[in-house]
């Protein structure tokens, strides 16, 4: 029995997740995400997604983040008419996030093309990758599957989702692939969460895996404990408050925004939140927070108890959810200290770009980074503290303080990844490990750790590599 896996995206990089699994009977695509990076490179890669839609029997989606789900409407637009399997929560989130992605593409295209025409900027005109009608067709093809329920998805292929503990609805994909009386189990982590984080349950460990495809985002580093992150966040807020500045927190609308709000609520309960208003300026984050309330199957016991009571983890007196565009614009001209949590998490689109445009050149302000920033994104350039950054095609001085709080990450760190792989090996005849969704330095460090523990056949495939299992 031969299984071939082609690593189309998120190979030696942390974006654009796409992995194609082929057996003698079926072809199944794991994730179909957008590439995020340099604008021109992103447009080229996202317009040619590298998948022949006619050869696919099924698509399996690990979670709703755009670098895993965002190219699904493009795949459907190109002619894919088959099923897309995911969890209930992920399907609900995709209804919001993919629609939002389509609207942002249209809005950003209008804005950038207007700048090009007005300023004669040396930039290519931008056209959206897809529209809301493509999103509706994508949602029509989605089939929701509960955690831990075995599901037939293609000839000779059965799927079981386990909880990945990364974001609401995130899943570890377990594929049982049968041919000529033999079965092999391929496990794909998607993005793997951390243990003991607020809100979500810990990741589950699959049994009897022959092949493990695992993310490696933080394969070269360890996270600080979440308790330390609360202390660091409090210190940053106090500094900005004393200077009369604003704190801009670029955040994924899914999970990270809710985690940051929960952290701010904890600080308020401890009397450590300065007297400054908190704005969640993302219509999508507001809607996603509502989705959180209807999926208790994803929560840990503590969060379920809060939601069943009257003390919501996503509400407190100083917190304001902003949806209206005029209210959003008013935040940039308002005076006095404030905290603004806004999407997108890598600063590649959405309202956060307007807030950064208004604040990065003033040294009293703070840009607080609370998640991984892929190479060549605006977020990465801010993390690197480039003296000048390009926002909406215009170079601006980066004078604001940059604070990095990676401890808020919902990704497993090196210790978590090694322990997870250890647990998978302990429960089955693991023969091959493939590292995806990581930059080369992180993958090299994780590969060395696993090889030192005598893991078999650890590889970090390059884009386009095809391996045989």
N, C-alpha and C positions, 0 to 999 in steps of 0.2 A: 504494500500500500504506500502510495506516494502523495504527500501534501506539499504544495508549493506556496510560499508566501512572498508577495512582492511588496516592498516598502516604498510606497509612492510619495507619501508626505510625512512630516515630523520624523524624518530620518536625518540624524546629526543636526537637528535644529529643533526648536521648541514651538512649533506652530504648524498648522495645515495638516492635521492628523488624517492619514489615509493608508490603510493596509489591506491588501487584497489576498484572500485565502482561497486557493484553488485545490479541488480534489478531482478525481476522475469523473465525478457526477455533477459538481456544482462549483460556482464562483460566488463568494460572499465577501462584501466590502465591510471592513471595520472602520467606522467613522468616515466623515466626509467634510473636513473642516477647511476654513479659509486660511490662507497664508497671510501672516502679518509681518511687515518689515518695511524696507524702502518702498516708497510709493510706486515707483516705476516697476520694480521687481515684483511687488505684490500684484499689481494689475496684470502683468504678464502671466504669472503663475496661476492667478485666480481665473483668468479668462480661458486658460487651457488646463483643465483640472487633472489631466493625465489618466482618465478612466474611460474605457469604452462602455458606455451605459448599456449597450445591447447584450453584453456578455454576462451581466450580473443576474443572479437568481434572487439575491436578497442583500439588504444593507442593514447593518446592526450599529446603533448609535449608543456610545457609552454615556454621554451626558450632553447638556445643552450649551456649554460654552462654545462661542462662535468659531474658535480654532479647531473644534471637533465637529460642529454641526453646520457651520455657516455656508458651506458649498452645496448642501443638499438641494436647495432650490435650483442651483445651476445644473446639477445632475439631472433633476427632473426636467428642467428647461431643455436639456440636450436629448431628452427622450426616454429617460428611465421611468418605467411604469410599474415596477415591482414593489414589494412590501419593504417598509422601513421599520425595524423592530427596536423598541426602546421601552423604558419604564413609564409608568403612568405620570409621575411627576415631570420627567423629562419631556414627555409629549406636551403637557400643559405649559411648561416653560418655553418650549420651542414655538408654540403659538404666539407667544409674546416676543421672544428674542429674534426670531427670524423675520417677523413683521417689522420689528424695530430696525433690524439690519437693513432691510429693503428701504425703509423710510429715510434712514441716515444716509445711505448711499445716494438717494435722490437729492436730499438736502445738501449734502457736502458737494455733490456734483454741481448743483446750482450755484452754491457759494463760490467754489473754486473757479468755475467758468466765468462767473461775474468778475472776480478779481483779475483773471487773465485778460478779459476784455477791457476792464477799466484801467489797469496798470500796465498792460502789455507785458505781463510777466512771462518769463521763459519757462513755461510749463505746458504739458500736454493737456488738452481738454479731457474731461472725465465723463464717462457714461456709466450708469449703474449696471451691476452684474445681472441683477434680476429685479422684478417688481413684486408687489403684494399678490398678484394673481399666481405667480410662480410659487409663492409661499403657501397659498391656499391649496394648490395641487399637491404640494409636498405633505402638508398636514393630512390630506385625504388618504395618503398612502401609508401613514404611520399606524402601526399596530402596537398597542400597549401590552406589556407582559409584566406580571408581578415578579418581585424577587423570589428566587428559589423555586420557580415553577418551570419544569422542563417543557420546551416548545419546539415543535418541528418547524424549520425555517426554509429548508431546501433539500433536494434529494440527498439522502445520506447524512444530513446535518441537523443536529439538535442543539438548541441554545438553552442555557440557564444563566440568569442574572444573579449575581451576588452584590451586596452593598459595598461600594468602594469608599464610602465615607468622605468623599471629596467635596461635592456640592449636593444640593437637594436633587434626589433622583439618580445620582451617579452610580454606575454599575461596572463591576468586573464581569467581562464576557467570558463564559465558559462554553466552548464549542466541542461537542462530541461528534467526530467525523468518522463515518462507517463506510467500509468498502471491502467486499469479498470476505466477509465474516470477521474482519479486524476493525478495531476502534482505536482512534488516537484522540487525546484530549488536548486542545489548544486553549490556553488561558491568556487573555488580554486585559491588562489592568485598567486601560483607559488612563485617567489621572487618578493616582492613588492618594487617599487622604491620610491625615495624621491621627494618631490615637489621642484620646482624652481632650479633644477640642470641644468647645461649647457647641451646642445646637445639634450636631449630627452624631449618629452612631459610629463606632469604630469600624474600620474595614474588616470584611470577612475573608477567610482563607479557604481557597478551593482545595479539593483533594484529587488525587490520581491524575495530576497533570503530566503530560509528556513534554509539552513545549510551553514556555513562559515568555510572553512579549510584555515587557514592563517599561513604564515611563522611567526617566532618569533625570528629571529637571534639576533636582538638588542633589545629584549623585556625588558632588564634591564638597558638600558643606552640611553643617548641623544647624538646626534652628534653635534660637533661644526659647526658653519656656514661655508659654503664653502669659504667665504672671509677670515676667520681666517686660513683656511688650506693653502691658498696661502701665507700668512705671515709666517706660520711655515715652509713651504717648502722652502721659500726664505732664512730663517735663517739657516736651515740645509745645504743648498747648499753653503752658504757663509762659514760656519764652515769647511766643507770638502775642499772647494777651498783653504782656508787659510792654511790648513794642507797639501795640495798637494795630497789629497786623492780622491778616487772614491766613487760615490754614486750608490749603487745597489738597484734598485727598482723592487722587484718581483711583477709581475703584470699579471692578467688574460689578455690573448691576446684580448679577447672580452670586449669592453667597458672601462675597467680600463686603459688599455694602451692608448686608445684614450683620455680619460679624463685627464690622466697625461700629455700627449703631449699638450693638450689644455691649461692646467694650466701653463706649462712651456712657452708656447707661450704668455700667458697673462703676465707672469713675464718679459719676454723679451720686450714686448711692453711698460712695465712700467720702463724699465731700471734696473730691479732687478735680472736678470739672470747673474750669474758670467760668465766670459769669459772661458767657458769650453764646449767641444763638448758634444752633446747629441746623444746617440745611442739607437735606438729601435731594439734590437737584438732578433728578433722573426720573422721568415718567415711567420708564421701564422698571427701575428699582422699586418704585411705589407699587406697580402691578405685581412684581415678583414677590414682594413682601406679602401681598394678599394670597398668592399661590402657596406660600409657606404655611399659611394657616389651615389649608385643606389637605395637607399631606403629613399627618402625624406619624405615618408608618416610617418616615425617614429620620425621626428625631431620637435623641437620647432621652432617658427618663426625666432628667432635670428640665429640659425644654418642654417636653410634653406637659409636665406639671404646671409650668408657667402659663402655657397657652390655654390650658383647661381652667385656669384661675382667672383673675382679673389683672394680673401684673404682666402684661405683654412684654417680651424682651425687645420689642421693636418700637416702643413708645416711651417717651418721658416729656416733661413739661417744656423744656427748651428746644425740643426737636420739631422741625417743620419739614414736611414733604412738599416739594415744589414740582408742579406739573406745567403750569402756564408759562409760555415762552417769555412773556413780558416780565413776569416775576423773576424768571431766571436772569434776564438782562439787568434787572434792577440790582441784583446782588453785586454786579461788577462796578456799579457806580455808588454803592452805599459806602458810608464811612464807618469806621470802628471795627473792632475784632469780630471775627466770625469763623465758623468751621463749615466748609463746603465739601460734601462728599458727592462726587459726580463721575459718571461714566464717560469714556471707556477706560478700562483698567490699564491699558498700555498707551493711552493718550493718542490713539490713532483715529479717533472720530468722536462725535457726540459733543455734548455741552461742555465737557471739561476743557476742550480746546479754547473755548471762549473765555473761561475763567483763567486759564493759564496765560492767554494773551493779555489779560487785564492785570495780572499780578506778578509775572516772573521778573519784571524789571525793577521791582521795589524790594529792597533788602529787608524790610520789616516783615515781609510775608514768608510763609513756609510752604514748600511742596513736600508732602509726606507720602512716600512710596510704600505701599503695603502689600505688594505682590511682585511676582517675577516679571521682568521686562525683557522681551525677546530682542535679539540683535536687530539693529537698524530701525527700531521704533523710536518715536519721540520720547517715550518713557525711559528707554535705555540711555538715550543721550542726556536726559536729565539726571539719571542715576550716575552717569559718568561725569557729571558736572561740567559739561562742555561750556565754554564761556559764552557761546551764542547758540541758540536753537531756532529752528525754522518752524513757525506756526502759521498755517494757512499760507505757505509760500513766502513768508516774510521773516527775515533773520531778526532775532531779538536778543538782547543781552540777558543772560541768566544771572540775576543778582539776588534773587530770593534764596533763602536757606533751603537746602535739600536735606531731608531726613529720611533715612531708609529703615523700614520696620519689617524686615522679611519674616520675623517671627509670626506675623499674622497669616503667613502663607497657608493655604489649604492643601499644599503638596507635601507628601512624605519627604523627609530629608534622608541623608545617606544612611543613618542608623535605621530608620524605619524601612527603607528599601531593602537593606541587607537582611533585616529580621523577617520581613515579609517573604523574601525569596527563600530564606532558611525554612520558614514554616511550610511553604509550598513543597520544598524538597522533602521535608520530613513526612509529608502526607502522600507522597506518590513517586512514581519512577521518572523524575524529572531528567530529561536528556539534553535539552537545548534551552538557552536563555538568549533573548534578543533585546537589546536596549534601544528604545526609541524615545522620542519627545525629550531630547536633551541636547545641549551644546557639546561639542567634542571634549572639552576639558572635564566636564561633569561626567560624561560617559566613560572616559579613560580612568578617572578615579574610581568610579563604581565598578568597572570591569576588573580593575586591580584588586579591589576588596573581595569581589566574588571569587576570583581565581585563587586568591590566597586562602579561601575557604574550600577550595577544590570543587567548585561548581563546574559542571561539564559544558564545554562548547559555548562560552560566552562571547557574543559578538555585538557590535554596534553597526548595523547595516547602513550603507550609503544610499542616497536617493536612487531608486530604480533597481536596487539589488533584488535578486530573486533567490531564495534559499529553498532547499529541499529538506523536508522533515520526515 
